[in-house]
Structures are given as structure tokens and as C-alpha cells.
Amino acid sequence: MIKVLFDLKKEYYFNSLQPVYEELKKDPNYDIKFHVGKDEKRALGIFLLPQKSKIEERLLCKGLQITDETSGYDLVICGDVLKYPQRYGATTRVHLDHGVGTKTLRIRNIRKQKDFHYHVFLEGQCWFDYIKSLGWEDSADFYLTGLPKLDPLFWEDHYDNTALTKKLGIDPNKKTVLFAPSYKPSCISYVQSQITELLPKYNLIVKLHPYSWGGKYASHSQHKFYEKLVKKHNDVFLIDKEDYDIYPYLYLADTMISDTSSVINEFLALGKHGIIYVLPESKLKHSDGMESVSINPKDWLEGAFPHMFKPDDLLPAVNSALNPTEEMKQKLIEYKNYFFTGLDGRSAKRVKTEIDKLMENRGKNG
């Protein structure tokens, strides 16, 4: 029996791990448990409150096995590098990134843990080329399998736009714009001055980053503005803070607006034109001098996704995204083919195949 631990540092990482969990649990050779992190939220602007117990309760309701033990496992699967990797002992580490955007933290964190080896599954050639450009291709074993997180977007009849439209109370006769900004750096403060210009012509769905609700990494003002807005306008729909799965809303939306968030690339994977807000502070660097994003935001999906540089660009950008030119459509196809491998709903199966090989080799070497 192969003992597997899924390490859930943050609850919203679950969506990136679930497709592989679903594949592994079909195989009786794998004994699977989940380990949950603190996932703290700030209360009263001061206190950090762990959400661990609440998260565990929700996972138990899904029928998952929970443990506090981190050592003694043959395989550990995570949505980011392990916070305290030494606690997990001599194990095989599989890294399934929780986002598919341009933020460099994914490879920077792996590189920083040079004493701990990871098997990293990438969404496509673009990210591997970036890693090679840094000369870091020896930092881990990399596999171009596509990301399992994207699989549900390509499962037939998995999402039901008609049912979701009815549930939210959206006007089916209007185009729907999804606003899904990151938490830091974020375009929230820029866009909110113009966001009501979309009304009443469009439906507006607002899906905030989990950190925009927690108060630890971003101000509570990020969600309070939209909580007030939704009470004033029937065309605005704010997705609940406990609803971490943005995919039903990506699938439903006709276009979307974001900034440095990975949802931009996830929208690209669907073959739809989104809008990128290029932030004035988007050239931020990490403390070690490394760029915070792998692609300059002004160049990201240029020619396929309209870019906003100021709030007044909102309506023209939405109009452009909803009425793409033939040139824009062709560029989108080119980007999609370069950014992604195997958008077929079978990435988790490919990851499972590679995991089987790793476990077989581990058994021979053990």
C-alpha cells in the first residue's frame, strides 16, 4: 500500500489537487490522507485566527481522511512548496501549482528549497521555457502534462450555465462580465471608481481573491466596497467568500477583468478574450531582486486580450473583448497553444501515470 498525503496549506488550493485525488482514489494501491494548514484570517484588524478546524470539518463532509501527521508517507502532493519540508521526511514530493499565471513565486519557492527535491507538473511549454531562461531547469524534475486543475473546464456537461444563471438571478439576455482581481498588487482600487459604468448594460459578477476577505494579506476594504455595491444594484453579483471555485463563473462569463491573477490564463484556456489591467506597480520585485512576474504585464497576451492602463479604459476594453477582431482571435489561438499542453480534461490521468512510475521506481530503490 502506497501512503499518500495531500498537503493543503490553504483551503483554496483544494481545487488544484482534487482532480489528482479523484484519480488516485480509484486505485486501491493508494491510501490517501489530507493535512490541513492554519490558513489564518485576521479579525478586528489585529488577531490572526486559524481556520484549520473549520476546513477539516468541510473536508470530512466530503468523505476525506484527515491527519495531523506529516511524516511516514511515500508520496506528498502539494499546491505550493511545503512550509516546513523537513517535517515530511524522506518522501517523494509532487508539486501541482494552485495557479497558472505569470507570478514567479512558483519557481522561486522551489529554487529556495534546494535541499528538497520536487516533481513539478506544468501547464505547458511557456512556463518551462521561462524556467530554462533562468537556468533553473535542474531545480526539479519537470513534466509537461497540463495542469489537473484545468481538467473540469473540459469535462462534458460538468458546468451548467443555465442552472447557474438561474441560481444567481442573472439576466440571460445580457452579456456577463466577471471581475476577478488579485489581492496584491490589485486593480480593485482603480476599477471601483468606474465599475458601475458597466451597469445596466451588462451583468457584473465579482469574484474576489480569498485573501481579499481574510484581512491578513489585504485590507478588508477590498470586500466591503462590493458588499455595499451589491445591495445597491440588481445587476451586481458578489460571490460568497466561502466559494473558492471560480471555474463555474469563468465558464459562464463572456469576458473578464483581472490584473496579475492566474485566472487570466485560465480564461485564455477556455478560448475567451479577457481584459488585463496593467498596474503602475506591476513591475514589483521580490526581496532578492527577482521580478514578481515572468511576463511584463503590458506584453502579457498582447494582441489577444485588451489592456487597461487607467479606469477610463474600462468600457472600450469590454467592448473590444466582446467583439474581437480576426487578428485577436488568431493571436488567442497562438497563445493558447504555447501556454498550455493537453486541454482535454485528462491532465490528472497523465499526472497519475507519472506518479505510478515514481512509486514503482521508489519501490525498486527502497
N, C-alpha and C positions, 0 to 999 in steps of 0.2 A: 504494500500500500504506500502510495506517494503522499506525503503530508504537505499540504499547500496552505499558505497563509496569504490572504489578501489584506494588504495594509491600507487602511482608509484614514489617511491623515486628516482629510477634510471630507465632510459628507457629500459635497457636490462632486467629488472625484468618482463617486459610485457609478455614474453613467459611463465613464470611460472604462471601468473594469467589468461591468455587468455582462457584456456580450461574451467575454472570455470565461467568466464564471459559468454562464449558461452552457458553454461548450464543454468545459471540464467536468461539470456535474453529471453530464451524460455518461462519463467514463467511470466505471466502478473502481478503477485503479487509483483514483484521486480522492483523498479525504480532505475536505475544504473547510477552513475556518476564516473568520474575519477579525481583524484587530482594529479598534477604533481609537483615533486620537482625541485630544481635548477639544479641538475646534471651538476655541473660546470666542465669546461675544462680549462687548463692553456694555455695561449698564450704568446709568446715571453719569456717564462720561468719565467714570473712574474705575469701577470694578470690572475685572475680567472673569466671566462666568463660564466654566467648561460646559459644553453641550453633550459630552460623552454619553451620559446615561440616557438622555432623550434619543440620541442617534441609535444607540444599541437597541432601545425599545422598538424603534421603527424597523430596524433590520430584523429583529426577532419576529416581528409581524410578517415579514417577507419569507420566513422559514429558514433564515440563515443561522449558522452556528457562530457564536461569539466567544472570543477568548482574550485574556489579558497576557497570555504567554506569547513571547516573540521569538524564542529560540527553539531549536529542535525540529525545524521544518526543512524539508528537502527543497522547497521552492517558495519564494516570496514574490508576490506580484504587487506593484505599487503604481500610483498615478503621478508620483514625483519621487525624487530620491528619498531614501529613508532618513528620518530626522536623526536618529541615533543608530547608525548602521552596525556598530559593534554589538548591539544588543541582539542582533538576529543570528549571530554566529556564522559558521561555515555553511552557507546556503547558496543556491542559485537565485540571482536577483533578476526579475523581469520588469522592465520599465515601460509602462503604457502611458504616455503623456496625457494629462487631463485637458489639454488644449491643442489646437492645431494651427496656431497663429504664427506671428513673427517674433515674439518675445524670446530673448536669448537665454532666459533663466533655465530652460530645459537642458541645454548642453552645458551651460556654465555650472550648474549644480552638480551634474555628473562629473565634470572635469575636476571640481573641487574635492570630490571624494575619490581621489586617485588610488587609494588603498583598497577600494571596494569595487569589484567588477560588476557591471550591469550588462544585460542583454536588452537592447533598446529597439523597439519596433516603431518605425517611422511611416508617415503617411505617403511619402513619395520622394522623387528624385531631388526636388528643390532643397529640402532640408539636408539631405546627405551632401549635396554639393556645397552648401554653406559650411557644414562641419569640415569638409575637406579643405575649404578655403582658409580655415583657421589652422589647418594642420593637426586637427584633433581626431582624425578617423581611427586612431589607435586607443581612444579613451574608453571604448566599449566595443562590444560586438553589435553591429547594426544590421537590421533586417528591413527590407522594403516590402512590407506585406500589406500596406494600408493600415489605417487605424480602426480597430474594432468599434470604437466609439461612434464612428460614422455609419456603421452597418444598418442600424434601424431605419435610416433615411432611405434605404434601398430595398427594404423588405416590402413586398407587395401587400397593400391594404393595411399596413401597420398603423398609419396615421389616417384619421378620418376628418378631413377639413369641414365637411358638412356638419358633423356632430360637434366639433369644436366651435364652429361659428355660432351654432345654436346655443351651446353652453355659455359662451361669453356674452351673447346678445349682440353680436356684430351685425351690421347691415350688410347682407350678402351682395348688394348691388353696388357697393363702393370698393375701391381698391384699399388694401390694408398695408400700412407702413408699420414696421417693427422698429422700435428704438431700443437698442441693447448696448449701452456704453460699457466700457471698462470702469473700474473704480479709481485707478491711479496709473498713469495720468488719464484724465477723463474729460470728455466733452460735455458733461452734464451741465456745468455752469454756463457754457457758451450757448448750447442749444435751447435751454429753457426759456430764454428771452424771446425766441421765435417759434417755439414748438406749437403754439396754438394757431399759427398761421396755416397749419395743415387741416384745421377743422373749419367747417364741417365736411369739406370735400372728401376727406379720407378717414378711414378708421385708423386709430392710433393705438397700438399695443406697446406697452412699456415693460421691458423685462430687464430688471437691474441685476448687476453682479451680486452674488451672495455677500461680498464684503461691503457693499453699499448699505446693507441692512444691519450689519453686526456692530458697527461703531468702533471696531478695533483698528482697522486699517484705513477707514474713510469716515468722514463726518456723517452723522445721522441726517444732516440736511439733504443728503443725496436721495433719500427716500421720502422725506417729509414733504418736499415740494410736490411730488407726484401723487402722494396720498391726498393732498388738498386739491390737486388738479382733477383727479378722477371724480371728486364729489361735485365739481362744477360743470363737467362736460360728459354727456352721454356717449360721445364718440371716443373716449379715452378708456383704455382697459389696462389696469396695473396688475401684473401677475404676482400672485402671492409669494411672500418671501420663502415659504417652505417648499415651493415648487421649483426644484433645481433643474428640471429638464426643459431646456429651451427648444429642443428639436420640434415638438409639435407646432410651435409658433414660427420657427424658421420655415417649416413645411407649408404653413398657411400663408405667410406674408408674401405680398407681391414685390416689395422691396424692403430694405432695412437700412438703418443708420447706426454706425458704430465708429470707434476710433482705433485703439490698439488691440481690441479684443479679438480672440481667436474665432469668434463667431463670423467674422468677415470671411475667412477661408471656408468655414463650414457652409456659408451661404453660396460661395463660389462652387463648392462641391455639388450643390443642387442645380447648378446651371442658371442661377438667377443673378441679376445685377443689383448689387448693394451700393451703399454710399459710404465713403471713408472721410471722417472729419480729421484733417491734418492739424494736430495741435501745435501751438507755438513752442510748447515744452517737450515735444515728442522726440527730440534728439538727446534725451536724458541718457546718462551713462551710469553704470554700476560703480561701486566704490573702488573697484580695481581698474577702472578706465574702460572696461568693455562696453560697447554700445548696447543699449537696452533692447533694441530690436534688430533683427537680421536684415531687414529691408527698410530703406528710408521711406517713411510714410507717404511722401509726395510721389514716390515711384511705385508704391505697392498697388498692383493691379491697374496701373495707369493705362488708359485706353479702353478698359472694360468696365470699371467702376468709377462713376463721377466722384470728384473730390470736393470737399468743403474746406474753405480756409477761414471763413467768418460766418456768423449766424445768418447774415442776409443771403447766403448761398443756398439756404435750405430748399425753398420751393423750386428753383431752377434745377437743383441736383435731383430732387424727387422726380420731377418731370422727365429729366434725361434718363434716369434709371428705369422708369416705367415705359419709356419709348426709345429703347436702344437702337442705334444705327446698325447697319450690317457690319461695319467695321468693329463696333463694340462687341457684337455677337461673336465675330471671328476671334478677337483677342481673348474673350472669355474662354473659348474652347482651348486656345493655346495655353493659357494659364492653367486651366483645369487639368490638362494632360501632363503638365510639368509638375504641378504641385501634388498630384495625387496618383497613387497606384491602386488599381482594382476597386473602383467604386461600384461594387457588385453585391454588397451585403454579405460577403464571405471572408472578410478580413480576420474575424475571430477564428474561423476554421483554419486559416493559414497560420495564425499565431499558435493555435493548438498543435498543429503539425510540427512546428519548430520546437515547442515545449516538449512534445513527446520525444523528439530527438535528443534534446538536452537531458531529459531524465534518463533516457536509455544510456547515454554516454556517462552520466553521473553514476549510474548503477555499475557500469563496467569498470569505471575508475575507482569506485568506492570499495 
